[in-house]
Amino acid sequence: MATFISNSAAETESFGRQFAGTVKPGDVLALTGDLGSGKTQFVKGLTEALGARTNATSPTFTLIHEYSGGRLSVYHFDFFRIEDKQSAERLGLDEYFFGDGVSVVEWAARFPELIPRSAHWISFETKSETQRAITVSEHSPAFQPGESNQRARE
């Protein structure tokens, strides 16, 4: 587990750009944090660094945005307005999660059982009006090493 302190939206985007250098096809980034905590700012930096042709925006009302044209495609989901697990499953998550791009899920903690256990969980905590603590961990809060997870792919 590692924590990065961001003192501005620009620093949060910069962290996303840096993190982009570590992602590979099939990676899933599960983002958690309150409204306004920096999740979408992080995604803006990530997609920019991966060479997306368009700027990232929150997919709150569309549920998913796809960004292509760069080193990797990015599939940006938002679980905030999804009412139940069945609605989330109808998005065809496996095709994205286990595909050739990087999947980023905002509000992932709403349905942690749908997130692959190999996901990188990134939490965003508001410390002040401008400061955020961004913590990256390797396992879901719902997953403990040694437990089974139906979303694991060998």
C-alpha positions, 0 to 999 in steps of 0.5 A: 500500500502506498499513499500520495498526497496531492495539493491540487487538482493539477497534482492529482492529474499528474499522479494519474499521468505517472500511474499510466506508466505502470498500467498494462492491457487487462488492468482494472483500477477500482476508484473509491472516494467521496464526490469531489475527491479527485477520481475524475482528475486522476482519470484525466491524467491517466487518459492523457498520458495514454494518448487518448484523443479526447479529454476525460469527463465523468461518466456519471450519466452515461455510465461508461466512456471509452477513450482510444487512440493511444497506447491503450484504450481506457474504459471509464465506468461510473457505478454511482447511479447504478441501482443494483448488481444486475444493472451493473452486470448488464454493462458486459463488464467481463468484455472490458475487464478482461480485454485489451484496454485498461478499465477504470471504475469510479465508485467501485465499492458499490459493487466490490464483488464485480471487481476482479481480485487482481484490481488496483484499488485506489482511494481518494480522501479529501483532507482539505479544500485542495489537499487529497490523500490518494492510496493505492492497494492491491486488493479489494476491501472485500477480498482477503488473500486466501479467499476465493473471488468469483471474478478471478481469471487465471 
